[in-house]
Amino acid sequence: MKEFLGKRLTYLFRSTKGLTLVAIALVAIVTAVWGTLSGPMIEWGIRDITVKTLGMDLSQADREGRIIMLYHTIAMAILAIEVYFITDIIPMKRHEQTMINGTITVGYMTALVFGLLFAYFGHNFTYHGLFLVGQSLVFFAGILLAAALWPWKKEYYLPEGSPYSRSKKGVNLERVAFFAMASATLLSATWGATTGSFWANGHETFLAENLIRHPLHTSLQKAIIGHLHIMVSLAASAITLVVGRWLDFKGKLHQWGIPMGIVGIIVLTAGALSIVWLPWAHNIIYVGAVFIMMEALFFVIYSWDMLIKTGTADIEKPSFMQKLGALFSDPLKFGVGWQMVFMNFTVSGVGIFMAIRLEQIFRVWPAREERITLTGHWHILAALIATIIIMYYADISGLKGKTRKWFGWLLIIASDIAFASATIFSMKRLFVDAVHQQTTVNTTMLLIDFGLGIILVMFALFMGWRLYDLFLEKGQWKKEFNAEKQISAKAELEDQKRKMAELEATLKEVSK
């Protein structure tokens, strides 16, 4: 029994894929439990059962603070998942990967556990202190990651003629993009932490959507609004870069797209944070967003073209339907691009339309309607990012055959039904007045619940399979662990060879 548990714990906490599984499982548990506290669960009485069973303290006066803590605890885990993906796919020293993964694991787990304990179980400020310790460790892991990603190390340069984006001197621009994303995330975290240090000393708890009709905002409020906007955007940029590596994004589109992504990350971050001082900061944000969206567009074009060419490689002159069949043959690889396209209709397009017609349309609506639109806007974006993460993780988990197809297509269809319905619900005042809205409200709410319900059930089955697999002697976990050990051993061997060559060169130098 000891050996049985030891092997599983070693996999879960000493391998990148195991750490990812643990983080995803924790997010799933938090989502499942805390999801019973809102929505239709209130009317059904489920919230009361959860509160009484777990002994939660849900004072209405603390609601905004609780929500902020919940967002942050989940965000820490999502950041950890993306960091695990990055350390798994980006070349770096083994000790760097170990330090980064270990630090962020302790950090996000500490923040998640004690953040939720503080927010929902009695406000013990020792827990809040430990929550801050966890966040500090996550931040330190980010510094370690940025250092490991430093792209100007010659060992990571790309040779001339490489199909990947590079500078004239050979600097790997994709690595620069990862570095820029990590650095911008650290800057944004510093922005939020600086504002947080003024809590109860000029800064009060608030939800950004509650300030939309306030004529004046303090600098601290503006800083938080900029912080939350850029953090979600950077999470989207990170997963875009990750799936680009997954699908081997390269060629001319890569050489054009990656520099655009770098510019977009820098400009978007500057714009989001400069709203503290600049009344026209949104114009900077629009410019940055265009560059990032162009990078995503180039990735989508490349990935879909790659799927078509791969799927029709053995056909001399494929027909349109054969090309379409090849494109749809792998819903996970097709889906990451599709979700980026779909995002334009439910998030980006809606956001741009709102910004352009803000005074003429949305500020004329009741404040509640505008608040619903804003809340839906960011929840849809976060959920779309989550679906892309799930698609990537399902692939690296070895999902194959009909199970892969069912999983992929259900995830795409169910999520798109839910998010499209949420968009229609949030924008309903454009085409129906309050008197005649009930049919629209009922239909969209049912479709949202249906789509999200399908996703949750399907993902629960997937996680159930991963749990069952842990009890198998030769399960998927064993394959993943052995493969990672093999890769690590080879990388360590190459590193030792490099060090040996350096030492031999040094000995020759001093013996002259």
C-alpha positions as MATLAB code, in Angstrom:
seq = 'MKEFLGKRLTYLFRSTKGLTLVAIALVAIVTAVWGTLSGPMIEWGIRDITVKTLGMDLSQADREGRIIMLYHTIAMAILAIEVYFITDIIPMKRHEQTMINGTITVGYMTALVFGLLFAYFGHNFTYHGLFLVGQSLVFFAGILLAAALWPWKKEYYLPEGSPYSRSKKGVNLERVAFFAMASATLLSATWGATTGSFWANGHETFLAENLIRHPLHTSLQKAIIGHLHIMVSLAASAITLVVGRWLDFKGKLHQWGIPMGIVGIIVLTAGALSIVWLPWAHNIIYVGAVFIMMEALFFVIYSWDMLIKTGTADIEKPSFMQKLGALFSDPLKFGVGWQMVFMNFTVSGVGIFMAIRLEQIFRVWPAREERITLTGHWHILAALIATIIIMYYADISGLKGKTRKWFGWLLIIASDIAFASATIFSMKRLFVDAVHQQTTVNTTMLLIDFGLGIILVMFALFMGWRLYDLFLEKGQWKKEFNAEKQISAKAELEDQKRKMAELEATLKEVSK';
ca = [
       0.000    0.000    0.000;
       2.840    2.357    0.876;
       4.518    1.700   -2.463;
       1.182    2.077   -4.270;
       0.530    5.500   -2.732;
       4.152    6.543   -3.091;
       4.164    6.021   -6.850;
       0.919    7.938   -7.324;
       1.980   10.818   -5.106;
       5.308   10.977   -6.904;
       3.466   11.249  -10.205;
       0.990   13.834   -8.910;
       3.534   16.114   -7.268;
       6.800   15.483   -9.102;
       5.696   15.418  -12.720;
       4.378   18.338  -14.731;
       1.317   16.476  -15.973;
       0.580   15.209  -12.474;
       0.777   18.719  -11.055;
      -1.540   19.895  -13.824;
      -4.030   17.160  -12.969;
      -4.013   18.160   -9.294;
      -4.554   21.839  -10.124;
      -7.383   21.091  -12.551;
      -8.992   18.790   -9.988;
      -8.843   21.497   -7.312;
     -10.375   24.076   -9.661;
     -13.092   21.563  -10.554;
     -13.880   20.907   -6.885;
     -14.018   24.613   -6.033;
     -16.185   25.298   -9.082;
     -18.549   22.445   -8.235;
     -18.953   23.364   -4.564;
     -19.002   27.154   -4.845;
     -21.165   26.935   -7.943;
     -23.997   25.790   -5.688;
     -24.051   29.205   -3.994;
     -25.564   31.140   -6.894;
     -27.907   30.948   -9.852;
     -30.807   28.483   -9.816;
     -29.155   26.626   -6.934;
     -30.527   29.314   -4.627;
     -34.131   28.757   -5.705;
     -33.703   24.995   -5.509;
     -32.413   25.216   -1.946;
     -29.024   23.712   -2.792;
     -27.155   26.740   -1.471;
     -28.686   26.350    1.976;
     -27.612   22.712    2.088;
     -24.036   23.631    1.111;
     -23.848   26.471    3.630;
     -25.176   24.358    6.500;
     -23.118   21.291    5.630;
     -19.826   23.174    5.341;
     -20.566   25.780    8.011;
     -20.051   28.777    5.748;
     -20.470   32.338    6.982;
     -22.249   34.257    4.202;
     -22.905   37.703    5.586;
     -24.396   39.897    2.853;
     -22.152   42.791    3.878;
     -19.102   40.711    2.924;
     -20.388   39.539   -0.460;
     -18.101   41.660   -2.646;
     -15.031   40.685   -0.651;
     -15.938   37.002   -0.849;
     -16.324   37.147   -4.617;
     -12.962   38.885   -5.006;
     -11.261   36.231   -2.879;
     -12.945   33.451   -4.839;
     -11.818   34.947   -8.146;
      -8.261   35.271   -6.899;
      -8.026   31.737   -5.541;
      -9.256   30.266   -8.825;
      -7.012   32.634  -10.803;
      -3.946   31.428   -8.876;
      -4.728   27.832   -9.841;
      -5.332   28.736  -13.498;
      -2.026   30.604  -13.589;
      -0.334   27.534  -12.122;
      -1.863   25.319  -14.819;
      -0.592   27.610  -17.563;
       2.837   27.738  -15.926;
       2.949   23.928  -15.867;
       2.107   23.892  -19.571;
       4.877   26.401  -20.280;
       7.573   24.631  -18.270;
       6.606   21.407  -20.019;
       6.896   22.688  -23.598;
       9.521   25.446  -23.455;
      13.177   24.350  -23.262;
      14.747   25.225  -19.919;
      17.071   23.688  -17.367;
      15.662   20.827  -15.327;
      16.427   22.590  -12.048;
      14.625   25.697  -13.315;
      11.535   23.681  -14.157;
      11.622   21.979  -10.759;
      12.017   25.251   -8.859;
       9.250   26.994  -10.794;
       6.775   24.135  -10.515;
       7.510   23.510   -6.852;
       7.232   27.158   -5.858;
       4.013   27.872   -7.708;
       2.448   24.636   -6.445;
       2.992   25.537   -2.803;
       1.936   29.100   -3.579;
      -1.359   28.510   -5.341;
      -2.401   25.737   -2.950;
      -1.714   27.955    0.052;
      -3.580   30.864   -1.536;
      -6.508   28.690   -2.575;
      -7.025   26.927    0.748;
      -6.504   29.850    3.082;
      -8.154   32.388    0.799;
     -11.376   30.380    0.801;
     -11.118   29.705    4.530;
     -10.787   33.416    5.222;
     -13.557   34.493    2.868;
     -16.171   31.866    3.655;
     -15.394   30.459    7.082;
     -15.107   33.211    9.634;
     -12.560   35.847    8.567;
      -9.632   34.611   10.629;
      -6.897   37.051    9.628;
      -4.218   34.426   10.095;
      -5.782   32.767    7.064;
      -5.629   36.058    5.187;
      -1.945   36.353    6.009;
      -1.322   32.846    4.697;
      -3.332   33.715    1.589;
      -0.902   36.585    0.988;
       2.030   34.233    1.577;
       0.627   31.969   -1.126;
       0.226   34.852   -3.541;
       3.786   35.973   -2.809;
       5.087   32.511   -3.663;
       3.121   32.526   -6.916;
       4.666   35.907   -7.724;
       8.145   34.599   -6.943;
       7.480   31.614   -9.198;
       6.618   34.134  -11.908;
       9.993   35.806  -11.437;
      11.705   32.423  -11.711;
       9.699   31.685  -14.856;
      10.632   34.991  -16.460;
      14.291   34.335  -15.664;
      14.109   30.838  -17.159;
      12.376   32.197  -20.263;
      15.044   34.864  -20.838;
      15.280   34.643  -24.634;
      18.719   36.172  -25.145;
      20.631   33.049  -24.113;
      22.544   31.817  -27.139;
      21.684   28.197  -26.416;
      18.061   29.023  -27.275;
      18.821   30.903  -30.497;
      17.329   29.592  -33.728;
      19.497   28.804  -36.754;
      19.196   30.760  -39.970;
      16.459   29.367  -42.184;
      14.365   28.221  -39.227;
      10.616   28.085  -40.000;
       9.939   29.746  -36.649;
       9.924   33.463  -35.948;
      13.418   34.765  -35.160;
      15.360   37.996  -35.142;
      18.247   38.673  -37.505;
      20.657   37.536  -34.798;
      18.677   34.354  -34.204;
      16.712   35.244  -31.079;
      13.659   32.994  -30.783;
      10.796   35.496  -30.952;
       8.281   32.969  -29.681;
      10.358   32.732  -26.527;
      10.372   36.539  -26.426;
       6.562   36.424  -26.553;
       6.434   34.021  -23.611;
       8.886   36.228  -21.733;
       6.864   39.368  -22.501;
       3.681   37.668  -21.327;
       5.299   36.505  -18.068;
       6.833   39.932  -17.424;
       3.565   41.733  -18.149;
       1.749   39.385  -15.773;
       4.250   40.195  -13.031;
       3.782   43.903  -13.684;
       0.014   43.579  -13.530;
       0.218   41.545  -10.323;
       2.379   44.292   -8.833;
      -0.268   46.801   -9.903;
      -2.973   44.873   -8.089;
      -0.828   44.272   -5.009;
       0.096   47.940   -4.737;
      -3.561   48.891   -4.791;
      -4.390   46.124   -2.347;
      -1.890   47.544    0.120;
      -4.182   50.566    0.487;
      -7.149   48.496    1.651;
      -8.866   50.294    4.536;
      -6.481   53.185    3.962;
      -8.167   55.005    1.105;
      -9.329   51.952   -0.818;
     -12.555   50.041   -0.285;
     -13.781   46.707   -1.595;
     -15.781   46.946   -4.811;
     -16.752   44.991   -7.900;
     -15.803   46.756  -11.128;
     -19.245   46.278  -12.667;
     -20.792   48.233   -9.786;
     -18.881   51.400  -10.707;
     -20.086   51.771  -14.282;
     -22.384   54.719  -13.590;
     -20.110   56.502  -11.121;
     -19.015   59.776  -12.724;
     -15.686   59.814  -10.899;
     -13.294   56.992  -10.056;
     -10.340   57.127   -7.712;
      -6.875   56.237   -8.974;
      -6.993   53.065   -6.887;
     -10.285   52.016   -8.467;
      -8.895   52.672  -11.934;
      -5.806   50.635  -11.101;
      -7.923   47.637  -10.089;
     -10.073   47.917  -13.228;
      -6.927   47.952  -15.368;
      -5.468   45.060  -13.383;
      -8.437   42.746  -13.814;
      -8.753   43.519  -17.528;
      -5.131   42.850  -18.381;
      -4.838   39.710  -16.246;
      -7.614   37.955  -18.149;
      -6.143   39.153  -21.444;
      -2.695   37.848  -20.510;
      -4.159   34.477  -19.535;
      -5.674   34.353  -23.027;
      -2.331   35.322  -24.588;
      -0.552   32.612  -22.611;
      -2.846   29.800  -23.718;
      -2.669   31.072  -27.318;
       1.114   30.704  -27.223;
       0.828   27.276  -25.584;
      -1.543   25.839  -28.184;
       0.641   27.373  -30.872;
       3.487   25.185  -29.635;
       1.109   22.225  -29.421;
       0.103   22.487  -33.086;
       3.633   23.411  -34.175;
       2.733   26.900  -35.375;
       5.452   27.881  -37.883;
       6.130   29.313  -41.311;
       5.351   32.771  -42.647;
       2.241   33.174  -40.523;
       4.299   32.402  -37.417;
       6.994   34.832  -38.504;
       4.367   37.558  -38.906;
       2.082   36.626  -36.036;
       4.521   36.246  -33.151;
       6.020   39.767  -33.467;
       2.461   41.095  -33.570;
       1.691   39.161  -30.414;
       4.719   40.647  -28.657;
       3.718   44.174  -29.638;
       0.131   43.432  -28.635;
       1.092   42.171  -25.171;
       3.249   45.220  -24.477;
       0.792   47.790  -25.842;
      -2.276   46.170  -24.280;
      -0.578   46.013  -20.887;
       0.533   49.628  -21.142;
      -2.976   50.702  -22.108;
      -4.757   48.734  -19.387;
      -2.497   50.026  -16.637;
      -2.341   53.607  -17.905;
      -6.067   54.172  -17.356;
      -4.993   55.457  -13.946;
      -3.666   58.590  -15.647;
      -4.811   58.719  -19.258;
      -8.434   59.405  -20.214;
      -7.686   58.025  -23.695;
      -6.063   54.801  -22.447;
      -8.780   52.755  -24.150;
      -7.383   53.826  -27.514;
      -4.060   52.241  -26.541;
      -5.927   49.103  -25.470;
      -7.670   48.890  -28.854;
      -4.326   49.051  -30.667;
      -2.847   46.300  -28.494;
      -5.951   44.157  -28.865;
      -5.780   44.394  -32.665;
      -2.213   43.075  -32.685;
      -3.075   40.163  -30.384;
      -6.172   39.341  -32.413;
      -4.072   39.318  -35.589;
      -1.689   36.829  -33.980;
      -4.651   34.624  -33.061;
      -6.054   34.957  -36.590;
      -2.770   33.844  -38.141;
      -2.672   30.884  -35.760;
      -6.218   29.864  -36.697;
      -5.438   30.074  -40.423;
      -2.278   28.019  -39.947;
      -3.852   25.385  -37.698;
      -6.881   24.813  -39.904;
      -4.740   24.686  -43.032;
      -2.449   22.196  -41.288;
      -5.386   19.986  -40.296;
      -6.701   19.996  -43.870;
      -3.314   19.206  -45.404;
      -2.571   16.480  -42.868;
      -5.994   14.908  -43.262;
      -5.862   14.878  -47.068;
      -2.175   14.050  -47.498;
      -2.953   10.716  -49.169;
      -5.521   12.215  -51.568;
      -4.137   13.654  -54.795;
      -6.911   16.175  -55.452;
      -9.139   16.413  -52.384;
     -12.636   17.774  -52.850;
     -14.145   20.527  -50.739;
     -16.059   18.002  -48.634;
     -12.917   15.935  -48.088;
     -11.095   19.050  -46.920;
     -13.990   19.866  -44.624;
     -13.925   16.320  -43.249;
     -10.199   16.614  -42.585;
     -10.711   19.937  -40.814;
     -13.374   18.463  -38.539;
     -11.616   15.127  -38.009;
     -10.010   16.164  -34.731;
     -12.380   18.340  -32.680;
      -9.745   19.141  -30.058;
      -7.240   20.565  -32.530;
      -9.975   22.196  -34.578;
     -11.686   23.439  -31.436;
      -8.879   25.609  -30.080;
      -8.971   27.662  -33.267;
     -12.744   27.659  -33.472;
     -13.111   28.957  -29.924;
     -10.813   31.852  -30.822;
     -13.013   32.659  -33.814;
     -16.185   32.245  -31.773;
     -14.709   34.566  -29.143;
     -14.973   37.438  -31.614;
     -18.751   37.066  -31.763;
     -19.339   36.694  -28.026;
     -16.536   38.735  -26.450;
     -14.344   40.882  -28.699;
     -17.063   42.039  -31.076;
     -19.466   42.753  -28.231;
     -16.790   44.655  -26.313;
     -15.842   46.809  -29.289;
     -19.498   47.491  -30.089;
     -20.135   48.497  -26.479;
     -17.163   50.840  -26.472;
     -18.195   52.506  -29.738;
     -21.876   52.886  -28.854;
     -21.499   53.296  -25.096;
     -23.076   56.723  -24.727;
     -25.655   56.312  -27.481;
     -27.021   52.905  -26.410;
     -25.704   51.301  -23.251;
     -25.696   54.335  -20.975;
     -29.346   54.865  -21.898;
     -30.231   51.415  -20.550;
     -30.974   50.817  -16.869;
     -27.717   50.325  -14.968;
     -28.649   46.715  -14.213;
     -28.738   45.870  -17.931;
     -25.308   47.343  -18.578;
     -23.982   45.548  -15.512;
     -25.321   42.222  -16.809;
     -23.609   42.806  -20.155;
     -20.252   43.589  -18.554;
     -20.423   40.656  -16.153;
     -21.372   38.271  -18.940;
     -18.636   39.689  -21.160;
     -15.826   38.710  -18.796;
     -17.342   35.450  -17.636;
     -17.673   34.283  -21.240;
     -14.049   35.195  -21.987;
     -12.798   33.365  -18.894;
     -14.923   30.321  -19.714;
     -13.718   30.256  -23.332;
     -10.125   30.283  -22.086;
     -11.049   27.386  -19.797;
     -12.444   25.359  -22.719;
      -9.195   25.815  -24.665;
      -7.214   24.707  -21.606;
      -9.458   21.638  -21.314;
      -8.967   20.782  -25.000;
      -5.212   20.970  -24.682;
      -5.187   18.962  -21.465;
      -7.493   16.317  -22.942;
      -5.023   15.873  -25.789;
      -1.953   15.505  -23.581;
      -3.967   13.116  -21.399;
      -4.048   10.710  -24.326;
      -7.735   10.946  -25.204;
      -8.176    9.043  -28.473;
     -10.699    7.518  -30.844;
     -14.430    7.975  -30.494;
     -14.065    9.178  -26.912;
     -11.879   12.029  -28.132;
     -14.394   12.967  -30.826;
     -17.398   12.848  -28.493;
     -15.548   14.798  -25.825;
     -14.316   17.429  -28.261;
     -17.555   18.012  -30.121;
     -19.697   18.048  -26.995;
     -17.334   20.576  -25.441;
     -17.463   22.809  -28.519;
     -21.208   22.585  -29.117;
     -22.305   22.798  -25.477;
     -19.993   25.704  -24.661;
     -20.970   27.625  -27.772;
     -24.673   27.149  -27.047;
     -24.139   28.403  -23.497;
     -21.951   31.361  -24.433;
     -24.050   32.429  -27.418;
     -27.142   32.307  -25.218;
     -25.385   34.320  -22.527;
     -24.451   36.930  -25.125;
     -28.039   37.155  -26.381;
     -29.314   37.381  -22.805;
     -26.899   40.167  -21.919;
     -27.667   42.148  -25.099;
     -31.416   41.454  -25.129;
     -32.368   45.082  -24.627;
     -31.210   45.768  -28.195;
     -34.138   43.839  -29.637;
     -36.742   43.334  -26.905;
     -38.139   45.646  -24.237;
     -38.670   44.793  -20.587;
     -42.376   44.090  -21.070;
     -41.862   41.419  -23.737;
     -38.534   39.943  -22.634;
     -39.681   36.909  -20.652;
     -39.646   34.429  -23.528;
     -36.122   35.509  -24.454;
     -34.988   35.355  -20.833;
     -36.474   31.904  -20.240;
     -35.075   30.450  -23.454;
     -31.560   31.833  -23.071;
     -31.327   30.879  -19.396;
     -32.408   27.316  -20.155;
     -29.864   27.067  -22.968;
     -27.115   28.472  -20.735;
     -27.902   25.939  -18.021;
     -28.164   23.142  -20.584;
     -24.817   23.950  -22.205;
     -22.952   24.414  -18.950;
     -24.603   21.321  -17.511;
     -23.368   19.203  -20.421;
     -19.845   20.561  -19.964;
     -19.830   19.920  -16.221;
     -21.159   16.369  -16.546;
     -18.746   15.556  -19.355;
     -15.795   17.031  -17.495;
     -16.804   15.173  -14.336;
     -16.701   11.930  -16.324;
     -13.297   12.878  -17.714;
     -11.917   13.611  -14.248;
     -13.528   10.413  -12.983;
     -11.606    8.517  -15.646;
      -8.373   10.215  -14.563;
      -9.099    9.236  -10.955;
      -9.870    5.639  -11.930;
      -6.726    5.576  -14.045;
      -4.618    6.351  -10.970;
      -5.632    2.995   -9.492;
      -4.385    1.091  -12.543;
      -0.879   -0.317  -12.416;
      -0.205    0.494  -16.072;
      -2.569    3.385  -16.592;
      -2.183    6.606  -18.510;
      -0.513    8.170  -15.486;
       2.317    5.629  -15.712;
       2.843    6.346  -19.416;
       2.931   10.085  -18.763;
       5.328    9.709  -15.853;
       7.706    7.408  -17.729;
       7.664    9.653  -20.797;
       8.443   12.699  -18.680;
      11.257   10.897  -16.857;
      12.733    9.896  -20.199;
      12.579   13.448  -21.535;
      14.073   14.798  -18.307;
      16.875   12.242  -18.387;
      17.744   13.143  -21.984;
      17.673   16.846  -21.185;
      19.858   16.271  -18.135;
      22.281   14.253  -20.229;
      22.525   17.019  -22.823;
      23.067   19.562  -20.070;
      25.833   17.448  -18.568;
      27.478   17.118  -21.985;
      27.352   20.881  -22.405;
      28.870   21.405  -18.969;
      31.560   18.828  -19.714;
      32.438   20.631  -22.935;
      32.647   23.937  -21.067;
      34.899   22.411  -18.399;
      37.178   20.848  -21.011;
      37.405   24.185  -22.799;
      38.293   25.878  -19.513;
      41.005   23.300  -18.761;
      42.513   23.769  -22.209;
      42.446   27.518  -21.737;
      44.262   27.478  -18.390;
      46.792   24.844  -19.501;
      48.166   26.998  -22.333;
];
